[in-house]
Amino acid sequence: MDDTLPNMDRETTTRLFQSAKTELMRHTWDTFVDDPPSVAAGGIGVVIPGCRACHKRINTNDQYLRHLSDDVLPVILRKAFEIAGVPKV
C-alpha cells in the first residue's frame, strides 16, 4: 500500500462516494435550451441535445462518454483528493 495516501475512515469513504456519485449524476445526456426561452415558449432559443449541467452539445454516445472522461472525471478526482486530504502537487 502507498504510504503517501492517508488511511480513510468509513465516513471519509462515504463522503467520497457520495460526492463522486452526485457530480456524475448531474451530467446527463438530455436537452437544454440555448439562449432561453425556447421558440416553443415564445423566445428565440433553440433546444440542443447535450449535457444539461454543462450546456455542452452532445450528439453521439461517443461524445457523451468523452465528455464524462475528459470534463467530468477530472472534477470528480479533484473533489475526491480534496476530501481525502491529499496534498496538491
N, C-alpha and C positions, 0 to 999 in steps of 0.2 A: 504494500500500500504506500502511496505517496505521502510523505510526512509534511509536505508543504500545504496540504489541504486540511482544514480544520475538521475535527470529528463533529458530525452533526447529530443533534438530538432529534427525537421524533417530531417535536414542534417545528424545528427548522426545516426538516424534510417535508413536512406537511405544508408549510408556507411556500416552499419552493415549488412543490407540485401544483398547489392552488394558483400561484402566480403564473406559472407556465401555462396551465390549462386556461385560465382567464384570458391571457393575451392571445393564445392560439384560437380560442373560440370567438374572439372579436373579429377575426379576419375570415369572412365568409365569401364565397363566390355567389354574388347576388346581383342586384342592380342598384344604382344610385342616380340621382338627378344632377346633371351638370348645369350650372347656372340656374338655380331654382327660381321660381317654381316651374314645374314641367308644363309642356304645352297643354296637357290634359287638365291642368289646374289653371289655365289661362295665362301662363307665362311663356317664356321663350326657351326654357330649359329642355334638355334632351335626356332621355333615360339611357344610361350607359351600363353595359354588363361589366361587372368587376367587383373589387373589394370595397364594400361599403365603408369600412373603417378608414381606409387609406385614400379612397377616391382614385384608385388605380384601375385603369381599363384592363380587363382580362377577358379574352375571347376563347381560350382553349384550356384544356386540362393541364397541359404542359406549362402554360403561362401561370396558372394558379399554383402549381407545385413550385415553380421557380420563385414566385412571389413569397411563398411560405419559407423557402430555404434562404433566399437572398435578402428579404426585407424583414420577415417576422422572426426567424430563428436568432439572428444577432441580438434583437431586443430581448428575447426570452433569456438568452445566455447572459447578457449584461445584468438583467434583473436577478437571475439566479446567483451569479457571482457576488452581487451586492448583498443579497440576503444571506449567503453563506459566509460572508465576511472575507472573501478572497481579496487580497490587496490588488489594486490596479497596477498594471505593468507599464 
